[in-house]
Amino acid sequence: MNPCTEIHCLTVYLIERTPAVRTRQLQMLNSLYGLYVAGAGSEVEADVPQLVALRPDVVLIGLNAAESAPTTRIRTLADALPESTLIVLPNEGTPQMRRACLMAGGKYCFDKTLEVAELRTLLLTMADAVMQRREF
């Protein structure tokens, strides 16, 4: 059980279209100390109003190789949430995909299948920094 609240921990919002992948990612996120999962959705356009209201510290967005206009989805989030850290999770971590994701407004890019450990490490580091800043 993660004792975090949005006031004391790193707030994270997940956008992932594939339900099974979303479920696995949420399980991983909920297991990390110092993270508060503020919400999850499947479509950028539908989730933007809620994201703007929540203003999470981090937004994770999953991309599938077959989807159209993935960089447009990233730009939409980056424009709507300039203070949030956008982490892009494509299912292919090619140099071209990484470059496109970062140029579209992503701060980090991890292959959602092969780089789970790296993602966990980054999130834990970010959560620790937030908790240090918020402790008195």
Secondary structure as UniProt FT lines:
FT   TURN            6..8
FT   STRAND          10..15
FT   HELIX           19..30
FT   TURN            33..34
FT   STRAND          35..41
FT   HELIX           44..54
FT   STRAND          58..63
FT   TURN            65..66
FT   HELIX           70..80
FT   TURN            82..83
FT   STRAND          85..90
FT   HELIX           95..103
FT   TURN            104..105
FT   STRAND          108..109
FT   TURN            112..114
FT   HELIX           116..134
//
